[in-house]
Amino acid sequence: MTEQGVTPRSEDYSRWYNDVVKMADLADYAPVRGCMIIKPYGYELWEGIQAGLDRRFKATGHKNAYFPLFIPMSFIEKEAEHIEGFAPELAVVTHVGGKKLDEPLVVRPTSETVIGHAYAQWIHSYRDLPVLINQWANVVRWEMRPRLFLRTTEFLWQEGHTAHATKVEAVEETMRMLDIYADFAVSEAAIPVIKGRKSTQEKFAGAEASYSIEAMMGNTWALQSGTSHYLGQNFAKAFDIKFLDEENELQYCYTTSWGMSTRMVGGIVMAHGDDKGLRLPPRLAPIQVVIVPIWRSNDQKDTVMEAISRLQRELVDAGIRVHVDSREGLTPGFKFNDWEMRGVPLRMEIGPRDVQSGTAVLARRDILGKDGKQSVSQDGIAETINGLLVEIQDNMFAQATEFRDAHLHRASTYDELKEIVTDGWALIPHCGSAECEARIKEETKASSRCFPLEENKDFDVSGAVCPVCGKPAVGLAYFARAY
Amino acid sequence: MTEQGVTPRSEDYSRWYNDVVKMADLADYAPVRGCMIIKPYGYELWEGIQAGLDRRFKATGHKNAYFPLFIPMSFIEKEAEHIEGFAPELAVVTHVGGKKLDEPLVVRPTSETVIGHAYAQWIHSYRDLPVLINQWANVVRWEMRPRLFLRTTEFLWQEGHTAHATKVEAVEETMRMLDIYADFAVSEAAIPVIKGRKSTQEKFAGAEASYSIEAMMGNTWALQSGTSHYLGQNFAKAFDIKFLDEENELQYCYTTSWGMSTRMVGGIVMAHGDDKGLRLPPRLAPIQVVIVPIWRSNDQKDTVMEAISRLQRELVDAGIRVHVDSREGLTPGFKFNDWEMRGVPLRMEIGPRDVQSGTAVLARRDILGKDGKQSVSQDGIAETINGLLVEIQDNMFAQATEFRDAHLHRASTYDELKEIVTDGWALIPHCGSAECEARIKEETKASSRCFPLEENKDFDVSGAVCPVCGKPAVGLAYFARAY
């Protein structure tokens, strides 16, 4: 990072990201390679994400539970695709108290297996269904190229695991949770997302079908920000999750799983950040309003701080998350920059003249400079601020949507695709083959993101061909550089 | 467990505990030895505990953060007492993706070391102090004799870690957190606790002094339910946590750590449970009121369910956690027993006659039978119930306090101690030696619980001798059978 602040995005996006995460005190690398320490400011952001998701899960009938960190190696091996997908990333406990274990224990990379084993004991009859459970947990997938929040060996997430009597119900659940993730991203994180189905190559190891929400970052790269998997009867068969149906016949359950992780924190940084640093959507910002006192003499200080405590109380009472920056020995200008870098949506400045005139200066993070600055009356300040916070949230979503939409393009030829993915996402009729996806990845670094649900709704696949291989297309797919 | 319900406490306390935990669906053993699955009802109880603690931590200026699960073995070895205490319980990751690691990684048993390492990077000047951080996490300590919630190889907890400029501040913090644990236990869990200092033998590996809250279970055994450690400069020296003081001199910090875990769930079960099963304090009960509909004909059912939905809405609006047991094919009597076993503080029965007369029958879990049952008006039902929930909370605390106080005794001789600890806690002048503690443990199975703060306040130690060895006492100490 430079002395002035973060590295400009235009100069080096990757360094800009690292600078912002570190300077804004969101996270840092841990002494163990690939692991991270989530610092208080970053963790508060995660707590906001947790609250927004947990509320939605509970409103749709899900309960939280907790399953063990350690999974017997034999469990992981039961579902063939599953072990194949996860084997290279598994951390394994072999010794305890200096003695070797009979069976090595895997530190969970995800919990379908151990939860499947439990569900097989819990579920007996159709009356026990559906089982709708979520857990908040840490998981470990060894990461060779770690990036804070985006790819870390250990990360925090929630993983939902549900079991149903019918395929229809399980598919409905899969789509319900995908919708919940999209709603969360849009309403709370102010990030527009594209819902879609992952290609066969990109789906979860062991799933019948995987769906994701894909978000566009500030460099136009894609970030898979939440996934919802329809597992069919794959795990039910591997773990013997059966129930007696209403006709007293023994049937396998249909299961789903879905997750969102601390990766979302990185997504918020990259979807909204600018050259000055972080920009946080008001709904999730740990601090929504920072108050910077301005004074020269001690007399002025007393007057100003007195007014500030009154205003602070008013804002807290109105449920606004407010922080007063009363640090000594720092200029107001330094503080302004500091809080802009930390992405606080709204800054309030109060000096002696404001106290006298009963006003306050408000400066918006989403509109820098004079255009985003106004003097407002201290009367009804909470209402004024609540209104502005809604405006900022809406504006950030509009900005992100405008940016995204300007970088989504249809491609009819492979050459067009190659051109588009240098600065956007290309939508092509896609054959769905592993070969084409590998070739595109190799030649353009863009990976298959998804078959978007919306765009495929009215798409007539007959006659459409894949511009890469010329074979019949199975649907429209987005390709993009991705994290 | 018997067909009728849980094994009576008087018959076999240990089986009673297991029956309650399993029949009330709080938890179950996991496929990995010593690990547990916390089921939704048990996890909701834990969520209540989390909320009660988290609120208190934040109100006293603490922030949450997250540190890594894996700790390099070399870190654990840096503090001599620490590694000695934890070595036999450590689970160690040696392999990743099939390859052997250069340095084995310990799955955290507690995080003083890895957090100490981070604080050494973060803290430079007195201006950075105090650092007041808590984390919610899972930890692993290999357990040879597991018991659900009480002793499990993996458990969930919070661990606070703070760093201070002076000894005075660190000691104050240690006592502040001990007080917070006691306040939580009393106000939310309705469990009276004794605050005290652990003996040298029982203190945390690496601490200068450990304090705990000790609670009495229904069989008079003690449960250490929360601990707060003053770590002095031990970890600061091992991990080089230094700061420049106001005179620009380099000084070591003083640190503290403190934790409460899922063990508290077991404590609530055992402090309040009776022969019928669980009894949950209203403040923490996942369901505060269960409504059982009573009807014979379908006509009656419609009328009853309509009234119930109205009442349910009223209670939900008043912030009361309510559940309607609309299961078909089960008698009201079966449901009454079921919810009594699950410890729901208040049951509401509504039948056709209640609908007609605008009344409802309320039955208290803390007072079984006719004495705890009353017919109340449906008008102002939320207020009535809120009042009753407070009464139940208070009564449960009073019952637990009365029981505890009846089983606390002063002992002047070793024989008295032996007698007392068969059914209570014995308070003796104690020399504090490892030898006496070991002898008492060996001969009576009672362990040193603590030097209680309150009882030692006015105790004149001069002339007091340990009844076991006859040497001078250092203070009054409680001895008791313990989990």
Boltz contact constraints between the chains, C-beta under 6 A:
constraints:
  - contact:
      token1: [A, 30]
      token2: [B, 68]
      max_distance: 6.0
  - contact:
      token1: [A, 31]
      token2: [B, 117]
      max_distance: 6.0
  - contact:
      token1: [A, 32]
      token2: [B, 68]
      max_distance: 6.0
  - contact:
      token1: [A, 32]
      token2: [B, 70]
      max_distance: 6.0
  - contact:
      token1: [A, 35]
      token2: [B, 68]
      max_distance: 6.0
  - contact:
      token1: [A, 37]
      token2: [B, 67]
      max_distance: 6.0
  - contact:
      token1: [A, 37]
      token2: [B, 118]
      max_distance: 6.0
  - contact:
      token1: [A, 38]
      token2: [B, 65]
      max_distance: 6.0
  - contact:
      token1: [A, 38]
      token2: [B, 66]
      max_distance: 6.0
  - contact:
      token1: [A, 39]
      token2: [B, 65]
      max_distance: 6.0
  - contact:
      token1: [A, 40]
      token2: [B, 63]
      max_distance: 6.0
  - contact:
      token1: [A, 40]
      token2: [B, 65]
      max_distance: 6.0
  - contact:
      token1: [A, 43]
      token2: [B, 64]
      max_distance: 6.0
  - contact:
      token1: [A, 43]
      token2: [B, 65]
      max_distance: 6.0
  - contact:
      token1: [A, 43]
      token2: [B, 66]
      max_distance: 6.0
  - contact:
      token1: [A, 63]
      token2: [B, 40]
      max_distance: 6.0
  - contact:
      token1: [A, 64]
      token2: [B, 43]
      max_distance: 6.0
  - contact:
      token1: [A, 65]
      token2: [B, 38]
      max_distance: 6.0
  - contact:
      token1: [A, 65]
      token2: [B, 39]
      max_distance: 6.0
  - contact:
      token1: [A, 65]
      token2: [B, 40]
      max_distance: 6.0
  - contact:
      token1: [A, 65]
      token2: [B, 43]
      max_distance: 6.0
  - contact:
      token1: [A, 66]
      token2: [B, 38]
      max_distance: 6.0
  - contact:
      token1: [A, 66]
      token2: [B, 43]
      max_distance: 6.0
  - contact:
      token1: [A, 67]
      token2: [B, 37]
      max_distance: 6.0
  - contact:
      token1: [A, 68]
      token2: [B, 30]
      max_distance: 6.0
  - contact:
      token1: [A, 68]
      token2: [B, 32]
      max_distance: 6.0
  - contact:
      token1: [A, 68]
      token2: [B, 35]
      max_distance: 6.0
  - contact:
      token1: [A, 68]
      token2: [B, 154]
      max_distance: 6.0
  - contact:
      token1: [A, 69]
      token2: [B, 138]
      max_distance: 6.0
  - contact:
      token1: [A, 69]
      token2: [B, 154]
      max_distance: 6.0
  - contact:
      token1: [A, 70]
      token2: [B, 32]
      max_distance: 6.0
  - contact:
      token1: [A, 88]
      token2: [B, 97]
      max_distance: 6.0
  - contact:
      token1: [A, 91]
      token2: [B, 93]
      max_distance: 6.0
  - contact:
      token1: [A, 91]
      token2: [B, 96]
      max_distance: 6.0
  - contact:
      token1: [A, 92]
      token2: [B, 95]
      max_distance: 6.0
  - contact:
      token1: [A, 93]
      token2: [B, 91]
      max_distance: 6.0
  - contact:
      token1: [A, 93]
      token2: [B, 93]
      max_distance: 6.0
  - contact:
      token1: [A, 94]
      token2: [B, 94]
      max_distance: 6.0
  - contact:
      token1: [A, 95]
      token2: [B, 92]
      max_distance: 6.0
  - contact:
      token1: [A, 96]
      token2: [B, 91]
      max_distance: 6.0
  - contact:
      token1: [A, 96]
      token2: [B, 142]
      max_distance: 6.0
  - contact:
      token1: [A, 97]
      token2: [B, 88]
      max_distance: 6.0
  - contact:
      token1: [A, 97]
      token2: [B, 142]
      max_distance: 6.0
  - contact:
      token1: [A, 117]
      token2: [B, 31]
      max_distance: 6.0
  - contact:
      token1: [A, 118]
      token2: [B, 37]
      max_distance: 6.0
  - contact:
      token1: [A, 138]
      token2: [B, 69]
      max_distance: 6.0
  - contact:
      token1: [A, 142]
      token2: [B, 96]
      max_distance: 6.0
  - contact:
      token1: [A, 142]
      token2: [B, 97]
      max_distance: 6.0
  - contact:
      token1: [A, 154]
      token2: [B, 68]
      max_distance: 6.0
  - contact:
      token1: [A, 154]
      token2: [B, 69]
      max_distance: 6.0
